[in-house]
Amino acid sequence: MEITAAVSRPGTPAPVLEQAELEAPRAGEMRIRIVAVGICHTDIHAHEGRLSPLPITLGHEGAGVVEELGAGVQGFAVGDHVLLSGSSCGQCPSCLNNKPSYCDMAMPLTFGGKRMDGSTALCCGGESLHSHFFGQSSFATHAIVPQRTAVKVDKDLPLDKLAPLGCGIITGAGSVIEALKLGYGESIAIFGTGAVGLSAVMAARLMGAQRIAAVDVKPDRLEMAREMGATDTFLADEEGLADKIRAVTGRGVEYSLNTTTVGAVQTLALDCLAMNGTAGFVSAPRGEWAPAMFPMLAGGKQLRGILGGDAAPRLFLPKLIDYWRQGRFPFDRLIRTYRFDQIGDAFADLEAGNVFKPVLIMPGQTEGDAA
């Protein structure tokens, strides 16, 4: 079928809308009419050709409506509303242990731009386009997704608000709740207060953290962090920052979470820890960086990589939705919506730090699907 897709090609500042052909779902796949899709910094990096082959249709925070089922799909019906969140094989030990982020095939399924058999679901004017980015490629009016990528949600929920849950929000909240397992009365320092960092702030408050320190380069973002639950805020260029964070509790924080790609911040995230503390990180530092091993050894500190918040989307996303319905996890405050044809503006605003979480709204939505 003919669809509109945003295509990333070399040398362009943002994906460009093009008419493309989408094939029918194969066995185990579904065709989803995309209602809304969030934009994440991973999309920006991938658009630059650093993560996936080009040309490609990106997008990995999709939400939409099931339109067609491939052979063998179970648990879904045409008309179901779904969130899309990553892809996994379903057969390796990690998948069987409800840890799909650490699937043995996670990297090729996420960034390979094709199915495992080498095929893609998209073409444009006879040219094959890479697809299946994070199992979805949802910068498009329609997407072909493996059924494991989809999480069914109630039809009364606004898909335009739920779309970002699939990556950025689940990463921040899951890192605190599932990976670090922050407990009541404990403390955490969160470096970077974009969508991932602020989701972590909200999750820490939800878990009953006694002190939540937030660090960023922008004062307005720190103000939002306070509104979301941070008890202490610091500008990233303050002198003696690690000591100041340690002084919040008198001994350092039990946990830190680095959402940035700056090596110096990774060092700070370790230095501010209390004895036996854990520093989680969700992005690798750009450039060369190495931890100071003796202070880690002497302090019994741990450095912990986290993918997808350590969370199983089908189990964790319904919990976040319940918290949101209760008014305890107001992630929707981070969202600014854009029309699909404003994707260039949305990319520019996200790169400039002018928006926490841009969400694209697809044209011609059925009443009630979106807001």
C-alpha positions in Angstrom: 0.0 0.0 0.0 1.1 3.6 -0.6 2.0 5.5 2.6 3.8 8.7 3.6 7.1 8.1 5.3 9.8 10.4 6.6 13.0 9.2 5.0 16.5 9.9 6.3 19.1 10.4 3.6 22.7 11.5 3.7 23.3 15.3 3.8 19.8 16.3 5.0 19.2 18.1 8.3 16.1 16.1 9.1 14.0 13.3 7.6 11.9 14.4 4.5 8.4 13.2 3.8 8.2 11.0 0.7 5.6 8.6 -0.8 6.6 5.0 -0.2 5.3 1.5 -0.7 4.7 -0.6 2.3 4.3 -4.4 1.9 1.7 -6.5 3.6 2.6 -8.0 7.1 4.3 -11.3 7.0 3.8 -14.1 9.5 4.1 -12.8 13.0 3.8 -9.2 11.9 1.0 -6.5 12.0 0.3 -3.4 10.0 -0.2 -0.4 12.4 -1.8 2.9 11.4 0.4 5.3 13.3 -1.5 8.0 15.2 1.4 9.6 17.0 5.2 9.1 17.4 7.7 10.7 19.7 11.1 11.8 18.6 14.2 10.8 20.6 17.8 11.8 20.5 18.5 8.3 19.2 16.5 9.2 16.1 18.8 12.3 15.6 21.9 10.2 15.9 20.5 7.6 13.5 19.5 10.2 11.0 23.2 11.3 10.9 24.1 7.8 9.8 25.9 6.9 13.0 23.7 3.9 14.0 21.8 2.5 11.1 22.3 2.3 7.3 20.7 5.0 5.1 18.3 5.6 3.5 16.0 4.6 6.3 12.7 5.5 7.9 13.3 6.0 11.6 10.9 6.4 14.5 10.7 4.2 17.6 8.1 5.8 19.9 5.0 5.0 17.9 1.4 4.6 18.9 -1.4 3.6 16.7 -4.2 1.2 15.7 -3.9 -2.4 14.4 -5.2 -2.5 10.7 -4.0 -6.0 9.5 -2.7 -9.1 11.1 -0.1 -11.5 9.5 -0.4 -15.2 9.8 0.0 -16.6 13.3 -0.4 -13.4 15.3 -2.0 -14.0 18.6 -3.4 -11.7 21.3 -4.2 -8.8 18.9 -7.2 -7.9 16.8 -7.9 -5.4 14.1 -8.9 -2.1 15.8 -6.7 -2.7 18.9 -4.8 0.4 20.1 -1.1 -0.3 20.7 2.1 1.3 21.9 5.3 0.3 20.1 8.5 -0.4 22.1 11.5 -2.2 20.7 12.0 -5.6 19.1 13.4 -8.8 20.4 13.6 -12.5 19.3 11.5 -13.9 22.1 13.6 -17.1 22.3 17.0 -16.3 23.9 17.6 -16.5 27.7 17.1 -12.8 28.2 13.8 -12.7 26.4 12.6 -15.8 28.3 13.6 -14.0 31.5 11.5 -10.9 30.6 14.6 -8.9 29.8 13.9 -8.1 26.1 16.3 -5.1 26.1 19.2 -7.6 26.5 18.0 -9.9 23.7 20.9 -11.7 22.0 19.7 -10.2 18.7 18.9 -6.7 20.2 21.4 -4.8 18.1 20.6 -6.1 14.6 16.9 -6.0 15.4 17.1 -2.5 16.6 19.6 -0.8 14.3 20.0 -3.2 11.3 17.3 -1.6 9.2 15.8 -4.9 8.1 14.3 -8.1 9.1 16.6 -10.9 10.2 16.3 -12.5 6.7 17.6 -9.3 5.2 14.4 -8.0 3.7 12.7 -4.6 4.4 9.1 -3.6 4.3 9.5 -0.3 2.5 10.5 0.9 -1.0 10.3 4.2 -2.8 10.3 4.5 -6.5 11.8 1.1 -6.8 14.5 1.9 -4.3 14.6 -0.3 -1.2 14.4 1.7 2.0 15.7 0.4 5.3 12.9 -0.3 7.8 12.1 -2.1 11.1 14.1 0.5 13.1 13.5 -0.7 16.7 11.1 -3.1 15.1 8.8 -0.3 13.9 10.1 2.6 11.7 7.1 4.7 12.9 8.0 8.0 11.2 5.3 7.0 8.8 1.6 6.9 8.4 1.7 3.1 8.7 4.3 0.6 9.9 4.9 -3.1 9.7 5.9 -4.4 13.2 6.6 -7.8 14.8 3.9 -8.6 17.3 6.5 -8.5 20.2 7.0 -4.8 19.5 3.4 -4.0 20.3 1.7 -3.4 23.7 -2.1 -3.3 23.7 -3.7 -0.4 25.6 -7.2 0.6 26.5 -9.0 2.5 23.7 -10.0 5.4 25.9 -6.4 6.4 26.3 -5.0 9.3 24.2 -2.4 7.8 22.0 -0.7 11.2 21.3 0.2 11.4 25.0 1.2 7.7 25.4 3.6 7.5 22.4 6.8 8.6 24.2 6.4 5.8 26.8 7.9 3.4 24.3 11.5 4.5 24.7 12.5 7.8 26.4 10.0 7.5 29.3 10.5 3.8 29.9 14.2 4.3 29.9 14.2 7.0 32.5 11.6 5.5 34.8 12.8 1.9 34.3 16.3 2.8 35.1 15.3 4.0 38.6 12.6 1.4 39.3 13.7 -1.7 37.5 17.5 -1.4 37.1 18.7 0.5 40.1 15.7 -0.5 42.3 15.9 2.7 44.2 14.0 2.3 47.5 12.0 4.4 49.9 14.2 7.0 51.7 17.2 6.5 49.5 19.0 9.2 47.4 19.9 9.7 43.7 21.6 12.2 41.5 20.3 12.5 37.9 22.6 14.1 35.3 20.7 15.6 32.4 17.1 16.7 32.7 15.7 16.0 29.2 12.8 13.6 28.8 14.8 10.6 30.1 16.2 12.4 33.1 12.9 14.0 34.1 11.2 10.6 33.8 13.9 9.4 36.2 13.1 12.3 38.6 9.4 11.4 38.5 10.1 7.8 39.1 12.4 8.6 42.0 9.7 10.7 43.7 7.2 7.9 43.0 9.5 5.4 44.8 9.8 7.7 47.8 13.4 8.9 47.4 14.4 11.2 50.3 16.8 13.3 48.2 16.7 13.7 44.4 19.5 15.9 43.0 19.2 17.0 39.4 22.0 18.4 37.3 21.8 20.2 33.9 23.3 23.1 31.9 20.0 24.9 31.6 18.3 26.7 34.5 14.8 26.3 33.0 15.3 22.6 32.8 16.3 22.5 36.5 13.1 24.4 37.3 11.1 21.8 35.5 13.0 19.1 37.5 12.0 20.8 40.7 8.4 20.8 39.6 8.7 17.1 38.9 10.1 16.2 42.3 13.8 17.1 42.5 14.8 18.2 46.0 18.1 19.8 45.0 19.3 21.2 41.6 22.7 22.1 40.4 24.1 23.8 37.3 26.6 21.5 35.5 29.4 24.0 35.5 29.4 24.7 39.2 32.8 24.3 40.9 33.2 21.4 43.3 30.0 19.8 42.0 30.6 16.3 43.2 31.3 17.6 46.7 28.1 19.7 46.6 26.1 16.7 45.6 27.7 14.5 48.3 26.8 17.2 50.9 23.1 16.8 50.1 23.2 13.6 52.2 26.4 14.2 54.1 28.0 11.0 52.6 27.0 10.9 49.0 24.1 9.4 47.1 23.2 5.7 46.9 22.6 6.0 43.1 23.4 8.2 40.2 22.0 8.1 36.7 23.8 9.7 33.8 21.6 10.4 30.7 24.3 12.4 28.9 27.2 11.4 26.6 29.8 13.5 28.3 32.8 11.6 29.8 33.4 14.3 32.5 29.8 13.8 33.6 30.4 10.1 33.9 33.2 10.8 36.2 31.0 13.1 38.3 28.3 10.4 38.5 30.9 8.1 40.1 32.5 10.7 42.4 29.2 11.8 44.0 28.4 8.3 45.2 28.3 7.1 48.7 30.3 4.0 49.7 29.0 0.9 47.8 26.9 3.2 45.5 25.9 2.5 41.9 26.3 4.8 38.9 23.9 3.9 36.1 24.2 5.2 32.6 22.0 5.0 29.5 24.3 6.4 26.8 28.0 5.7 26.2 30.4 8.7 26.5 31.5 10.2 23.2 35.2 10.0 22.8 37.7 8.3 25.1 36.8 7.9 28.8 37.9 5.5 31.5 36.9 5.3 35.1 39.3 5.8 37.9 39.5 2.2 39.0 41.0 2.5 42.5 38.3 4.8 43.9 35.7 2.4 42.5 37.5 -0.5 44.2 38.1 1.3 47.5 34.5 2.6 47.6 32.9 -0.6 46.5 31.2 1.4 43.7 29.5 -0.1 40.6 29.2 1.2 37.1 26.0 -0.1 35.5 25.0 0.1 31.9 21.2 0.2 31.3 19.3 -0.4 28.1 15.5 0.3 27.9 15.4 0.9 31.6 15.8 -2.9 32.2 12.0 -3.0 31.7 9.8 -5.5 29.9 7.4 -3.1 28.0 4.4 -5.4 28.2 4.7 -5.6 32.0 6.1 -2.1 32.8 4.2 0.2 30.5 0.8 -0.6 31.9 2.2 0.3 35.4 3.4 3.7 34.1 0.0 4.3 32.5 -1.8 3.5 35.8 0.6 5.9 37.7 -0.2 8.6 35.1 -4.0 8.0 35.5 -3.6 8.4 39.2 -1.8 11.7 38.7 1.4 10.4 40.1 3.5 10.3 37.0 2.7 13.4 34.9 5.0 12.6 31.9 2.6 14.3 29.5 3.8 17.7 30.8 7.0 17.0 28.8 5.2 16.8 25.4 5.0 19.4 22.6 3.1 18.2 19.6 3.9 18.9 15.9 2.2 18.0 12.6 3.9 15.2 10.7 5.0 17.7 8.1 6.7 19.8 10.8 9.2 17.0 11.5 12.1 19.3 10.5 11.0 21.9 13.1 10.7 19.2 15.7 14.2 17.8 15.0 15.7 21.3 15.2 13.9 22.1 18.5 15.0 18.9 20.1 18.6 19.4 19.0 18.6 22.9 20.3 17.1 21.8 23.6 14.0 23.9 23.1 11.6 21.0 23.8 11.7 18.1 26.2 9.7 15.6 24.1 8.4 16.4 20.6 5.5 14.2 19.4 4.4 14.1 15.7 0.7 13.8 15.1 -0.2 12.0 11.8 -2.7 13.6 9.4 -6.3 12.4 9.2 -6.7 10.9 12.6 -10.0 9.2 13.4 -11.8 11.1 16.2 -10.8 9.7 19.6 -7.6 8.1 18.5 -5.4 11.0 19.5 -6.2 13.8 22.0 
